[in-house]
Structures are given as C-alpha cells and as structure tokens.
Amino acid sequence: MTGLYLHIPFCARKCPYCDFYSVRFDRRLVSDYTDALVRNIRHLADTKTDIDTIYFGGGTPSLLCSSQVESILSAAAASFSLHDPEITLEANPCTVDVQKLREYRSAGVNRLSFGVQSANDDELSRLGRLHNFERAEKAVFDAAAAGFDNISCDIMLGTAGQTLQSLGSSADALCALPIKHISAYMLKIEKGTPYDCDEMRKASADDELMSEMYLQTVGRLASAGFVQYEISNFAKPGFESRHNLKYWTGESYIGLGASAHSFFGGKRYACPNDVNAFVSSDVQRYITTDESPDALEEYLMLGLRLTKGVSLERLQKLGADIGALSQKVALFSQHRLMQSGGGRFSLTPKGFLLSNSIISELLGVI
Ligand code: SF4
C-alpha cells in the first residue's frame, strides 16, 4: 500500500530554530494552494493507487480551514482506492478550537499531531512558539472532546535553558494528557537559522547533556507506557504512526506540494521549494533525487532507525556480507550499543545516540 503526503508550507510565524520550507500564511495563496493540491490529486486518478495513509505535514496544516481539508480528502477519495486510511494532520495548538477540530474529524481526519515541544513556558518562548503550555493542553483536550482518540504530541530535547529536571517535568506533563503517541526530537541547530549563533549554542544542551536527556526521556516515556518503536517515536501499543513507518520500512509514498518528497516505483523524487511554482503549474514538477536507490543500503540505514531493527535473512537476500556484518554487530553489542536475537539485530537506546557513525561503519562492511 502507498502513503499520500501533502505538504502545507505555511506558518503564522517562522520559529527561529526551524529550517523546514515554509512561507508566511496568506489567505489567498492558501486557497490557490489547496486548489493546486486538489488538481494534482485528480491528475493521479488514472493510477488507481491503493492508499492506506494520508498525512498533512508542514509548515502548519492546521492553518487550513476544515472545508479546504474536506475538499482535499474528497478529491483523494474520488481519485484513489482508500483502504481504512490513517489520516493525520499536524496542528499548532494556537490555530485550533473545539469547533474546528470537530469539523476536521467530520472531514475524515482521524489522527492529530500537535507541536507542543515543552510544558515549560520560558522554554516555549525561547523557541519562539506562539503557544504556552496551557494553550497546548487545551488544544489536546479539545481534540479528545472532538472525538480524536489517536493524538500525538512532539517534545523537543536540548532547547535553550532546558535542564534534565525541566525536560522530565515536560515529559510527565505530556504523558498525563489523553494522547497515544509522542515524538521526542533532539534540537539540531541548523545552519542559517536565527538559532545558529554563539548565544543559542551556549544555552542549548551539549552532546553529553543531550545524551542524558535522551536516555532519561526513553526511560520516562517507557514507564508511562509509551513503547519506543523508532529513534524519536514512542506509542501506546497499536498507535504507532502507520504513515511514518512507511518511510522506515521502504514502502512507497507519494508527496504532493512544494518541497514534498516521494518514493514511488523504486525511485526518489522531490518537488522544488517553491509555493508559487506549485500553484501556477497544472501538474507539479518533480526532480528525480535518486534514480536507483541501493536496496541493501536503504534497508540497513532505515531499518536501524526502528527498535525492531533489521532481519539477517533479508540482509542476506539483498546481498550483504553477513559474516563481516555479524562481527561488527558483536563488537557494538559488547559496548551495549547493539543487540541481536531471533535472526535480527538492532540499536539500543545508547546506540541510537551514535546511530550515524555505527550505521556508516556497518555500511563499510556490507
Ligand atoms: S510552526 Fe513548525 S514548520 Fe512552522 S516555523 Fe515553526 S517549527 Fe517550523
């Protein structure tokens, strides 16, 4: 089955740490953009693609009004074969109220992902977020009242001024909400953002503190029943993000919208970061970013993001040198960075912290 990703590149205000492609919200442009998404979906109708997940990502998809979401989802229902789809919409707590959330639910959205980031208002203000925690809590309770039983919240680790204690309190506060999923991201200072300065670098967690924060969060969320299934993702059993799992398990997805990426027919594509070009084209233009991705490398790199890791049998089928790989895995296991069993191997939480260098060592011997 294929996933459908819809990029909504509009934000009310740019957060100083963010380097995702987005432009300032403009009512007229959002309306034209919605029409362009609908046009592109209809253009794919002949493919009769089997779709089981739809994901509105951003940017800030919750800046769309419910009628815009409804017209996009109606076009998808008319153009694809939908199979009990998980339909997620990323939401900013300041952009929703219970009425709007009810309308999203009626339009077919069945999963919400809120960018909460912290339960500490000073940290939120340093992140340049528009909401305080009270507002975020209200948005989550409003979503539950509107009929959403599959709600996710993001928490950010290592932000300016954050301590182990304040992070622990934020994690506890999120766990107390009626949610089923938490994404815990480590702040990365991206080049060229306002956060890319000495002051912010000093105020944010260094590598050692970040490691402690990560391991503390993994433990805290586990105690509250949120099972880790990917480096940054934790869920109550049965509430893993079906759409995001496609990225790590090599399933296909079609991305529509400015800066959206796709993996389809064994190739990777990207749509340029240009809202105006997307709106003015009849059909979105793609750049092929990878003509023939290496199946073995991709399986190893993406599979090791998951706590269930990778299967030796599958690696062997893809042509890996299992002997050399097993030696490396044994070495990393001695340092408690990896674990193996049942014909699979995976990274431990400590190993996730070093995943880039471990994976590049493994890639060196396959
Ligand atoms: S709301 Fe999200 S996408 Fe928009 S600027 Fe902030 S972090 Fe980036």
Boltz pocket constraint, residues with backbone or C-beta under 6 A from the ligand:
constraints:
  - pocket:
      binder: B
      contacts: [[A, 10], [A, 11], [A, 13], [A, 14], [A, 15], [A, 18], [A, 19], [A, 20], [A, 22], [A, 58], [A, 59], [A, 60], [A, 92], [A, 115]]
      max_distance: 6.0
